[in-house]
Amino acid sequence: MPRNISEFRIIGQVGGIDTRDAVTFVNLAANYNRKDGDEWVTDTHWNRVTCFGRCAEQAAKAGKGDMVHVTGRVRQSQYEKDGETVYGVDLIADSFSVLARQDEVEA
């Protein structure tokens, strides 16, 4: 039977890690090049990834500036705030691995 999936893959650098009781949030920068007039410029996209369990353990070992590879699933969310519905998209990690430490990336 066919499966319906919604997934993501990010290879990027860690901008920050927020570890809480049962979850770790990781901000990842992915860079893209785009043309601005006659010049090519870097366009950085920031992504906040939610990690649980083993992925949270791996994420907690990463450091700012490390190059990482993260895959996972995309989930839409919604909640009420001040009487209005707020919609969002959550990136839930299924795998998290460090490809290079910051000092190796800079070299």
Secondary structure as GFF3:
##gff-version 3
##sequence-region A 1 107
A	DSSP	beta_strand	7	19	.	.	.	ID=ss1
A	DSSP	beta_strand	24	36	.	.	.	ID=ss2
A	DSSP	beta_strand	39	51	.	.	.	ID=ss3
A	DSSP	alpha_helix	53	61	.	.	.	ID=ss4
A	DSSP	beta_strand	67	81	.	.	.	ID=ss5
A	DSSP	beta_strand	84	100	.	.	.	ID=ss6
A	DSSP	alpha_helix	102	106	.	.	.	ID=ss7
###
